[in-house]
Amino acid sequence: MSQNYITLVTEKMRSANLSEDLIKDFLSKIEKVKQGETGKVKWETIGDLDPKTDEIELTELQKKFPPNKSSLSKLVVIKLNGGLGTSMGLEKAKSLIPIKNNRSFLNIVSEQILYMRKKFGVEIPLILMDSYNTQTDSLEEIKKSGLTQKITTTFLQNKVPRIKKENYEPIQLKDEKEDWCPPGHGDIYLSLKQTGILKNLIDAGYEYAFISNGDNLGATIEPSILEYFSSSNLDFAMEMTPKTLADTKGGAIYRKMVDGKFMGLELLETAQVPKENEHEFSGMGKFRTFSTNNLWINLKSLSKLLDEKIPNLSLIVNPKTVDGIDVLQLETAMGSAIGSFTNTKGIIIPRDRFAPVKKCEDYLIRRSDAYTLNEDFSLTMSAERKSKNFSENLVSLDEKFYKKIKDFDSLFKAYPSLKFSESLTVKGEVEFDVEINLVGKVGFINETGKLQKISSLNKTNFENEEVKF
């Protein structure tokens, strides 16, 4: 095969003013794919975690490690904010849409930081990793929240070319924006270094970073984790939570074993699982917890690593079709950096610290009374629901009518009470135009082919039943 792709990729990335380090790293990923790398792991290297050495419970930390103002004064919070929410039909940052009490994700995140600043008397910076599409609007939203700081509030993640599956050359479309894709949130480390923010933070006395997804409003600062992290001289820690039936696709930590020898902790993402092992991965046996993408990182350890090399992050090969062209998007996940550090740990957390919104089903759950916005502005499962020992609700909405947020909003004029709901299934086009209470497992099935309204049922309480129109 011609080596022409090397020249074309290099020229395209240089013309976009991307760094030589990024270009070199991206070309190395293409080379891996060319050599047959699929991003899939060798299943024989997947070892079980050792609960005694690899992980620790948050409840245990909260008993032993009280908040420490000194440690908090060295902490920075970084939120991933580059997503447009295209899977939900959005054309702006997902973090700008209302999620609770008419507040946006970013507004609530800002309030979380302001609350901790006031409580402990330290200026904890909030920094967003934005994309070109989210930075301007997101900065405006932060300003409206009244959050100010000396440290910069944003930096841009990189972009990389989509490459043709047949010859690895970069695609060139009429809409030049479609030529590019995000390199996955694993890009955060190189971007922190290239922008100079990592050095600026360390020079300003910051030593630790708490990094999480911008759409996860359960991911607030937990002082006991920070104190344990700092006193144990850890380089990297990942929060994990027990898996439920709603979590079949979450990444998981495992012990990498080669010829019977323990090589360190690694992260296994869904896209890396061989097809014949998908059932085992999504099951509740071997992998009892999954990654929440809430990470704690020692900034000095990260800086030292980056001075030596770019972290060896697991490659995720994401095939797509763009304008009829079969392309590959080469991505990495930031959690896979756990394999590049020596002193690492998994921290088992309650589900309250994991409340993401990836699709409209999640959006409905968080907006409903099943979740509460607390005094510290964390978004957690309601006390009433927790009192019944309910796990995450299983919501399934007909993709034809509810996948896009615009359609979702038009059909959910009123949100049903989900406090005591175990599952909700909606098939066909059903408009929730009145407030109703759902208990247990409830389904609404519209087989008429026409829009049907909940109000036509002339009842407000539904319990363990399937309703057909």
N, C-alpha and C positions, 0 to 999 in steps of 0.2 A: 504493500500500500504506500502511496506517495506520502512524503513528509510535509506536503504543502500546508497541512493544517497547522503546523507549528508556526510558520510564517504568518498565516492569516489570523490565527488567534492572537499572536503577539501584536501584530499591527492594529487589530481592532481594539485590544485592551489598552494599548499605548495611546491610541487616538482619543480614548475616553479618560485619559489622564489617570489610569490605574497604576498602582505601584509595581515595581519590578518584582518585589517579594510575592505579591498576589499573582502576577503572571506566571512566575516560576512554580508556585504552588499549584495553580490551576493546570498547567501543562503536565505536572507530575500526576495529577488525578487522571487526565486523559490517557497518559501512558499506562496507568494501572488498568484502565478499562480496555485499552488496546491489548494488554497482556492477558486479558480474560477475567479481570476483576469484575464481579457483578455487584459487589457490596454485600453479598450474602456471607454469613459466617460459616466456619467449619463447626458443625454441631458437636463434634467430639471434644472441642475445646471449651464447651460450656459447662462450668462446674457450679454446684450449689453454694450459696453463701453460708458462711459460718456465723451464726448469731452471736457468738462470744467475741469474735474479733472484727467482723466486718460491719456490724451495725449496732445501733443503740437506740433505745426508746426515748422520745421527747419527754414523756412523763417522768422518766428517771432523771433527765437533765434538769427539769423544772424544780425538782426537790433539792438538787445539789448545787445548782449554779444560779444564784440570784442576779438580778440586773446589776451591771457595773457601768457607771457613768464614764469611766476612763476608756473602756472598750468601745462604748457607743460613740464616743467622740472620734474614734478612728474608723467608723463605718460609713460606707457610701452605698446607696441603693440604686441599682441599675435595672430598668424595665425594658424588655423587648417591645418595641412599638412600631415595627416596620410593616405590619400586616394591614392590608386594605380590606380584609374580610370579603374577598371576592367570592368565596364559596357561599356566602350569605347574600350575594348580589350587591355588595356595597362598593362604592367608588371613592370612598374616603377612609381615613383611619377608623378601624373598628372601635378604637378607644374613645371616639367622639360621640358615639350613639348613647342615648339614655339607657341605664341599666337598673337603677334603683332610686326611688324618691326623686325622679326627674333629674338625677345626676348622671354624668357620663363616667366611664371608667377612669379617665384621666383626672376628672374632678375629685373622685373618691380617692384615687391614689395620692393626689396632692394633699387631701385632708388627712390621710393616714400619716404622711410625713410630718405635717404641721402638728398633729396630735402628739407624736413621739418627741418632737422638738420641745414642745411646751412641757410635757410630762417630765423629761429628763434634763432640760436646760442645755441641750447641745444642738448644734446646727448640723443635722444629718442631711447631706446633699441627695437630691434626686436627679438622676441622669437618665435620659431616654436614648436608646439606640433606635434611631429613626431610619426610614428609607427616604428616597427622594420624593416619594409621593405623600409622606405623612408629616414631614418635619415642620412646615410652615403652620398648618392648621393646629398641630399639637402644641406648638410653642404659644400660640394665642390662647389655647385652652388652659395651659399652665398659668399664664399671666392672669387670666380671669379668676383663678383660684386664690390669688394673692401670695403664691409661693415665690420667694426670692432667695438668692444665694450668691456667694462669691464664685463658686465653681460653676463651670458651664453646665447648662441643663440638657444639652443634646449633642450627639455626634451621629454621623451617617455611616450606615453599614455599606459594605462594598456591593458591587454587582459583577456578574460573570456572564459570558456569552452562553446562549443555548447552542449546542453543537449538533450537527447532523449525525444521525445514528450510523449512516453508511460509510462516512469518511472522516468524521470528527471535525469537519470544518464548521466555522460559525455561520449561522443562518443570517440572511439579509432580507428583511421584509420591507414593505412599503412604510409601515409604522415602525420606525426604528426602535421604539420602546419595547416592541415585542421580541427584539433580538436578544434581550437581556433577561436574566432572572436573578433572584436573590441566591446567594451561595449557602443558604441555611444559617441558623443562628450560631453555628460554630465559628462563623466569621467574626464574632464579637471580640475575640482575643487579638487578632491581627489588627482589627479596626481601632481598638483601644490604644495599641502601640503606635500605629501610623498617625493617628490624629494628635498624638502627644498627650492625650488625657491621662493615660496610665502613669506617665512620668510626673505630670502635674499633680495628680492625686497623691502619689508617694512623697513628692517634695513638700506637699501641704500637710503631711503627717497622717494621711489615711493609709490604713494597713489592710482593711478587710472590705470585701464587696459582697452584698447579698443581691443575687441576680434572679429574676423571675419573669414570667410572661406578663405582659401588660393587661391581658384579659383575665388574669387570675386574681380576683380581689380577696381571696383568702390568704394570699402570700404577703403577710405583714411582717414587720421586724419582730423576731422572737429573741429577746435578750439572753435567755438561758442557752440557746444554741450558740449565739455569738460568744458568750463567756466560755462555754465548753470548747468551742472551736479555737479560741485564742489561747486558753490555758493548756490545751493539748498540743499546741503547735502544729495543727493540721494545715495541709496545703489546700485541700479540696474536700468538700462534703456535699452530699446530695440528699435531699429530702425524698423519702419514699413513703407511700401510704398503702394500706392493705387493699388488695384488688377486690372489686365487686363485679357483678354481671355486666355492669355498665362500662367496664374498663378493660375490654379484651384487646385493645390496641396500644396500651401504654408501654413505653420502653421499660426495661428492667436491668438492674445491676446483676452481674454474675462474676464468679471467680474464673479468670482465664487460666486454663490448664494446658500445658504442652508437655507431652511425654510424662504425665504424672506430676509435673512440677508447677507450683503456683506462680503465675507471672504477674499477678496484680488484679485489681478490680477493673472491670470494663462495663460499658453500657451497650445493651442490645436493643436496637430500635426495631419496630415492626417490619420496616422495609428491608432489614438485613436477615430476616428469618427465612431459611429455605422452605419452599412450599410444603414439603413432606413433614416439616416440623411445626407448621403453623398451629395445628390443634394443640400440641403440647405447650406452645408459647402462650396461647390465649387462655388456656385452662387455669385452674386455681391450684394446681398441685406444685409443680416445680418452681413456678414464679408466683409467690404468694403476695408480693408487693410490686408496685410499679413506680417509675420515676415521675415526680410532679414537675420537674424542670425548675425547682427551687434550689439554687446552688449557692454555696458559701465558698469564697475563694480568698486565699491570702495573696494580696497584690504584689508583695515582694517576691513570693515564690513564682507567681505568674511572670513577673518582669524578668527574673533570672532565667526561666524556661525560654521566654521569647528571645532573649539575648543569645541563646544557644541555637534555637531552631523554632520553626513553626510547629505547634503541637500536632502530633500524629493522630488526627481525628478520623474516626471510622467513616468510610466513604459510603454515601447513599446515592445510588444511581436511579434517578427518577425518569422513566420514559414517558414522553408525552407526544401528542400530535398537534402541531401549530401550523395553521394554514395548509393542511394536507401534508406537511412534512414531518416525518418521524424524527424526533429530536431527543436528546438526553440532557437532563438537568443534573449537574453534579453538585451535591450538597453535603454538608456535614452538620452534626448536632453538637451543641456546646457541651452537653453532658458527657460526651465521649472523651472529653479532656481528662476525665478521671483516670484514664489509663496512662496519662503522661506524668502523673505525680506519684510521689512515694507515700506520703502520709495522708491517707484518704479514709473516708468513713461514710456509711449510709446511715441516715437518721430516720427512724420510723416515726411518722407524724400522724395525728388524727386527720380524718377527711376534711375537717374544717379549714385546713390550710390549702385545700385544693378545690377551687370552684371556677374552672375555666369556662369560656364560651367559644366553642368552635363551630357550632351550627345552631339553627333556630330552636332545636329541641332544648339545648343548654340555655338558650336565651329565655325561653318560657319558664324553665325551672327557676332560674335566678331571679326573674322579675316577679314570680309568684310569691305567695306567703310561705312557701317552703323554705325560703331564705330570708334572713334578716340583716339589715345594716346596723351594726352595733355602735356603741359609744366611741370605740376607737376606729370606727369606719372600716372595720373588717366585715366582709360579707360571709356569713356562715349559716349553716342549717338552723332553722328555727328551733327554739327550746322545746316547743310542743312536739315537733317531729322527732327530735333526739330522745325525748322522754319515752317514745314508743320503740326506740332502738331501730328505727328505719335506716336503711342504707340509701344510696343514691337512687332517685326515682328513675324508672325506665320509661322514657317518653319516645314514642314513634309517631311522627307526623307524615302524612302523605307528601312525598317529595314533589309531586306534580303541582301541589297547591301551596305548600308551606316552606319550600327550600329557601326562597329569596325573602329578605327582610321586608320588602315592600308588600309582597303578597301576604306574608305572615301578619303584618300590622293591620292589613285590611280585613283579615278574618278573625283576629283577636281584638274585638272592641272591648271586651272585658276578660280579665284573666281568671281562670277557674282557681278555686282554693285547692292547693296540692299538699297542704300540711300533712294529711293522713293518706295520701295517695301512694300506692306502690308502683303502679304503672298506668300510663295513659296511651291508648292507641287511637289514631284518627285516620280513617280511610275515606277518600272522597273529599269533596269540598263542603266543609261545615263551618258556619260562622258562629263564633262564640260572642253573642251579642248581649247576654245577661250574665250576671254573676251566679256561679254554681259551686257546689261542694262535691269533691270527689274523694271517695274513701276506698282503699284497696285497689283492685284491678278493674279499670273501667275502659270500655271501648265505644267509639262512635263510628258506625259504619254507614256511609251514604252510598247506596247502590242505585240511586235514581238518575244519576248523570246531571243533576241540576243542583244549584246551591241550596243548602238546607240550613235553617237557623235553629240554634239551641232553644230559643224562646218558643218555638213551635211545639216543643215537647211538654210544655206546661208543668214543669217540675224543676226543682233546684238542687235536690239531693240525689246523688247516684252512688251506689255502693256495690262493688263486685258484680258488675253487670255489663252486658254488651247491648248497646242500643242501636237498632237499625232503622234507617229512614226508608 
